[in-house]
């Protein structure tokens, strides 16, 4: 039974898994208690016969009230007791289980970053229970300011112009890490921002394009400004990509023209004509590519299909949103404030709806960032994170957000190579003045720490990399590298598909908005126990030991 406090986000984490030998006495005690509980009595429908949400609610309520799990309780404040609202139920094909997620509330107000995940097998038996819960105390649940006053505070915060017209704020209990204090706050999500309209005003480039704003509901002080947009009937034809490699691409004939549209994976690729996607966001995605397919567009199209193929075939996710939604891309984009020239822009990002790609100068020509499959995989996986755990893009949670995208970018780029010890671990190799952006095998070679003792405390600003999200991600990246290359006398401990499954289940089912490095370790282990629960006890322990050793080696304990 793992219990830890995470002072960085104000939440206490708890984990209980049926596959952990040390926790089996707790499971046995809980099972014995059920014979005496009305919810599990013969008069009630058998747990196996009810819907997963009902079964999960029974297990949750029992665990909260049971003396057999004394560390798992419903946090209470002096103004009320926690309740738990269902967020959703999901079948996880990788584990063969179902997860039911709950959000903690006080006075029907959600606790930011809180999450309880109850995992069930096919018979609705309890497999695991994982949680991150907060205890806001001495806080009145009544706001002293109106939503309009909160919106005015957001609009007044320099330097950006904000578009709040159709965004309704929600009350939440939010932990202000800088002051180690819970607040009652209004949160505005996915607020579009633009550069200020005042002539002559100088401001850092508007990237990302969207922010969440958190406003103290008592004082109208803006507590947090959180970036939401991390940066970086078909026919099969063949065309050369940006590396002059002939690729198979799916296209579609529309009104006598052939365009870059893949109806199998729901992918369309566009040309933005070197426009600025932050200034002309409404003009995205740009022009359909036809009848000649530029090599940059071929790269973006083929690599997006490779990402979609990986998501569907390896982690069994139906595109970024898991609903088969569009995965569109625009090449030839230039954010002018970040560009040394009219056509050069060394960046790419998922803007919440689609991919946008810049390009660098190589010789007399241009090379799109879409030519690098690891970059495409990295940026598109930000979309997966945004649709699931929605990890805050700041501090440790932001470093996790970046690291998970690096992990999947590298796994996707090296797909088909069964031995990770032979992989290319350089992210965006050659793009940063001939060097990679990051090296997962050796983070210090690119200025990143690879151990918690070297964690860099940086300002939570754009200039400070939002608390070092691209810097400190090296610590978690190194742990993932050690997991992927772990070997003993029997060979590699994991296949690449095993590791992809572990990290995928952790980030989509167990991590929450403000999760820290330690949470990633805890939930990766919990995910592995579910994924490999049908393995022999010796093989399961071999995998768990390798996971824990990898995290321990970088100081994540």
N, C-alpha and C positions, 0 to 999 in steps of 0.2 A: 504494500500500500504506500504509494508515493505521495507525500504532501510537502509542498514548499510555498514559501512566501516570495513574491516577486515585487520588491519595493518599487521597481521601475514603473509598474503599471497599477499598483494598489490592489492587485488580485492575489488570492491564495489559490494555488493549483492543487488538484487532487486527481489521482489515477488509480483505478482498481481493475485488474484483468484476470479473467478465469484461467488464462494460460500461464500465469505467474505462480510457480509452486509456493512461494512465500505467502501469497494471498489466498491460497485455497482454503485455509481454515476460516477466513472471513466469508468466503462464498458459501462454505458448508453451514456456517452459523446463520447466515441470511436465509438459506434454503430451509433450514429447520424452523425458523421463525414463521415462514409463510403458512405453515399448517395451522397456525393460530390466528391468522389475520383474515378479517372478513373479505378483503379485496381478492384474496386467493382461495377462498373457501369454495366448497362444492356448490353453494347457492349462487355463486357468481359464475359467469361463463369461464370456462377453462382458459388460462392465459394463452395457450396455443391457438385458441379459436377466435380470440379478439383481434382487433386491428393493432398494428405495431404501436401507434400512438398511445392507445389505452394501456397496452402491456408496459411500455416504457414509463408511463406516468405511474403505474403501480410500483415498479422497481425504484423509481426515483423517490417517491413518497416513503417507501419502506426504508430505503437507505438513509434518508434524512432523519427519520425517527428512531432508527435502530441503535442500540448500544453496541452492536457488533461492529459498526463503522463509526466510532466516536469522533473521528477527525472530519467526517463529512456532515456538515450541518448547514442549515439555512441561515446565512448571516442576518442578524437583526440590528436595527438601529433603535435609538430611543424614540423614534417616531413611527416605527412600523416593522413588520416582518416580511422577509423575502417571499415572493411568489415566483412561479416559473411558467413562462408563456411559450407554447410550442412555436418554433420557427419553421420547422418543416421535417418531412420524412424522406429519406433517400435510400434506394437500393444501391449497394456498392458491389458491382460485379467482381471486382478484383478480390475481395475478401469473402464473397458469398454471404454477406451479412447485410443488415439494414441498420441505418442510424436514424435516431430521432433526436433533434436538437431543440434545446430549450434556452430561452434568454431569461436572466434574472431580472426581476422588477421589484421596486419598492413603491407602494402607492400607485401601481400601474405605470410607473416611470422606469424605463429600462436602465440598467447599469451598463455603462459603456465598456465594451470589451468582454463582458461576461458571456460564458457559454457552458452549457452542460450537454454532453453527447452521450446518449445511451445506445449501446450497440447490441443488437439482437441477432440470433441465428434464425434459421427457417422455421423453427418451432416456437419462436418468440422467447427462447431462453436467453438469459442475460449473459453476454460475452464480455463487455467492458463498460465502465462508467468513468468518464473523464470530465473534469470541470475546471473552470477558472471563475471564482466568485469574489465579489467585493463587499465591503461593509461600510458604506457611507454612514457616518454618524453625525449627530448634532446639526443636521441640515433640514430646514423646513422644506416640504414638498411644494410650496407655493412660491411662484415667481413674483418678484417685486417689479419687474419691468415687463412690458408687453412685447409680443413678437415684432411689432413694428419698430419699437425702440432697439431691439436686438439687431434687426436688419439695418437700422441707421448706423449702429456701431460698426457693423461689417463694412458698410459703404464708406464710412469715414476712415477706415484703417488704410494708411498708405502702404504701397504706392499704387496699387492697381485699381482700375475701374471694374466693378462687379455687376453682373446681371442677375438680380434677385427676383425678377418679376414673377416667375412661376414656381418659386422654391419656398415651400412652407417649412418653417423650422419645427423641430421636435424637441421636447424637453427630455433631458437625460441626466443621469448622475455621471459626471466625468471626473477622472482623477488627474489633477494638475501635477505632473511629475516634478516640475521645477520647484514647487512649494510643498510637495508631498501631502496634498490635501484634496479631499473630494469636494466637488462643487455641484450645485444644481445649475444646469446650463442649457441653453438653446443650441442645437446643432443644425447648421445649414450644409447640406451635402451636394457635391458636384456643382459648385458655383463656377460658371464661366468667368474668366477674368481677361482683361485686355490692358494694354499699356495706357497710362493716363492721357487724357485728351488736351491737357494744358500745354500750349505751345512752349517749346524749349525745355520741358521737364525731362531730366535724364533718369532712366530707370533700368534695372537689370532686365535682360530679355524675359518675356513672358513664356516661361517653360518650367513647369507644365501649364497646361491651358485651364485646368480645373483644380479647385481647392475645396476642402471642407473647412468651415469656420465654426469655432466653438466660442460661445459668448456666455459669460457669467450671468445667470438669470436674476441675480440680486444687484449687481453693480454695473452691468452693461459693458464690462471690460472684456475685450477679445482675448480669450485664454490661449487659443491655439489656431494656427493657420497651417493646415495639413495638405500637402500636395496629393492629388489623386491621379495624376498622369505620369507614371514613371517614364524616364527617357532612356532610349534605345529600343437538255438533249445535246449531249456534248460529243465532240470528236477529239481524237488524239492526233496531234501533229508533233513534228520535231522542229526545234529551233535552237540556235546557239545562245547561251547565256552570257553574262558579263565576263566570264572566264574563257569564252569560246568553246565551252563544253556543250555538245548537243544534248538537249533535254527533251524528254517526252512531256508535253503539256496538253491539257484539255482546253478546247476552244468551243465556241458556239457560233453558229450562223444566225444572224439576226438581220432581217430586211435586206438580204443580199450581201451583208458584210460579215466578216469573221472577226470576232472580238475575243479578248482574253477572259473568258468566263468558263469556269469549271462547275458544271451542274452536279457532279458527283459529290464534291466537297463544299459546294456553295461558296466559291471563291471568284472574285472579279478583281482584275488589276487595271489601274488607271494611270494616266500621265498628268501631273499637276503643272507641267510647263515651267518649272522653276519658280512657282509662286510660293508665297509665305503662308504656311498652314496655320500660323497663329494669328496673322492679320486677316487672312481670307478664309477663315474656318468654314464659313457658309458655302464657299465654293468647292470644298472637298466633296467627293473624291477627285474631281477633275474630269478629263476627257477619256472616253473609251479608247482603247488602243486598237487601231485598225487602219489600213489593212496590213501594214508592215509592223512587225513586233520588235521594238527596240530591245537590245540585249539586257538592259537594266530591268525592263518589264518582264522579260522571260525569267530572269533570276527570281524576282519577287513572286511571280506566279508559281513557278516550279517549287520554290522553297516553302511557300505557304501550303502547297499540297503535301509536301513532306511532313510538315508539322501536323496537318490535319490527319494524315495517315497514322502518324505516331499516336496522336491522341485517341483515335478510334481503335487502333489495333493493339496498342501496348497498355494504355491505362483505361481503355474502354470509355472514353469521353467523347460525346458527339459534338465536336468543334468547341470553340472557346466557351460558349455559354451552355454547353451540354444539351442544346436543343436543336442542333444543326443550323444555328444562325450564321449569317453572312460573315465571311472572313475576307474583307476587302483590303486592298493595298493601293497606295499612291506613290509612284516614284517621281524623281526629279522635283524634290521639295527643298526649299531653302528658307530657313529662319534668318532674315537679314541681320538682325541684331547679334547673331552668333556666327555670322559668316564673314570670312576674309575676302570674299569675292561674290559676284552675282550668281555663280553656279556652284559654289563650294559650301557644303554644310556637313560637318562631321557629326552626324547624330541620326537617330531614328527613335520613334516611340509609338506606343499604342495609346491612342487618345481617348479611349473608352468606347470607341465605335469601330476604329479601323487602324491599320498601320500606315505610317508616313515614313519615307526614307529619304535621307540626304545622300551625298556623294562626295568623293575626294578626287583630287587631281592625280592622275598617274600618267607620267609622260605628257603626251599631247592630248590625252583623252580623260574621261571621267570614269570612275568606278563606283557603282552604287553600293551602299551598305547592305542592300538586299541580296548581294552576291554571297554573303557569308551566312550559311545556314544556322550557325550557332547564334548569330545576332537575331535572325528572324525568329528562331525558337525562343530565345530569351525574351524578346519584346512581346511575342504573342502569349507567352506563359504569364506575363504580367496581367493579361486579360483574364486568364483562368483564376489567378489569385484575386483579381478584382471582383469576380463573380462568386467567390467562395469565402475564404477567410477574411478578405479585404484588409490585409495587414496594413497598418498605418505606415505611411512612407516617411518615417522619421525614427532616429535612434535605433535601438536594437531591433524593433519590429520592422523598420525600414531596411536594415541590413539583411534581415531574414527574407524580406520581399525580394531584394536584389539577388541574394544567394540562391533562392529557389529558382529564379529565372536562369541564373548561370548554370545551375545543376541540370536543368532540363534542356537548356541550349546546348550544352556539351554532350549530353546523352543523345539528343536527337541528331546532332552533327556527326556523331560517331556510330550511329545505328548500323548494325550489320557487322561490327567488329566485336566479337565475343569476349576478347580479353582487354579490359580497360588499361592494363599495364602498357599496352601499345598505342594508346589513344593520343590525340593532339589535345592538350589541356589548355591551349591558349585561346582566350576569348577575343574574337575580332582580330585575328593574327594579321599584322601588317598594316592595319588602318591608322594606328596612332603614331604617325611619323615613322612608319616602317616597323613598328612594334605592336604587340597586342595590347588591348585595354587591360586585361587581367590574365593571370596565370594561376589556375586552380591548384596545380601541383606545387607551385612555389610562389605564394602570394607576395612575399617580401620583394621578389624580383621586380614587381610592378608597384611597389610602395604601399602594399597592404600588410597589416599584421596577420599572423597565422596562429596567434594564441591570445587568450583573453587577457593575459597580463600586459599585453601591448595594445589593448583597446584604446582607440583615440577618441577623446572627448572633444567634440567639435560643436560649434553653434548650430542651433536648429534654424538655419537660414539657407537660402539657395547657395550663397557663397560658402557656407559651412557644410555644403553637401547634405543638408537636412540632418545634421547630427552624424555625418559620416556614413551614409547608407552605402555608397560605392566603395568606401574605404574599409569599414569594419566587416563587410560581407566576406572578406578574405578569411576570417576566422571560421565561419560556418562552411565556406567553400572547402577549406582544407580538411575539415571533418568529413565532408562528403567524398572528397578524393580518397581519403584513407578507407572509408567504407567500400567504395567501388573497387579498390585495389587490394582489399584485405585477402590474405591467403594463408593457408597453413599446410601441413603435410599432405592434406587431401586436395589441395588446389585452391582456387578462388572460393571464398565463402559464399558470395552472391553472384548471380548473373546480373548484367545491367538491367534486365527487366525486373528482377527482384528489387533492386535499389529504387528504380523508378516508381514501383508500386508502393514501397515504404514511404518515400517522400511525398508522393501524390496523395495517399490516404491521409498523411499527417496534415498537409496544407489545406486540403479540401474538406476534411471532416472534423479535425480536432483543434487546429490552431484558430485563434480569434484575433480581433483587430490589434490588440496591444500585446500579443505574445512576445516573450523574450527568448534568448538563446536556450535557456534551460528548459523552456516549454517545448522547443523543437526536439531536444533530446528525449524528453519524457514521452512525447507523442509519437516520435519515430519508433521508439521501443514498443509502445502500445500497438501501433499499426503493424509492426512485425509480428507481434504475438497473435494478432488476428489473421494476418496473411498466411502465416506458417503454422497455424495451430494444429493442422493435420500431419505435420512432420513428426518424426520420432522425437522423443524428449531430448536425445543427445544432439540431433541436428538443430532443433529449435534453440537449445542453449548455445550451440556454436554460433548461430546467427546473432542472438541477443548479445553474447559476449563481444562479438566483433563490433557491433553497433556501439555498445557502451564504451569499449576501448577507444574507438575513433573519436567520440566526443570528449572523453577524458583527456586524450592526448593533446587537445587544443584548449583545455581548461574549461570546457562546458560541462558543469557538474550539477 
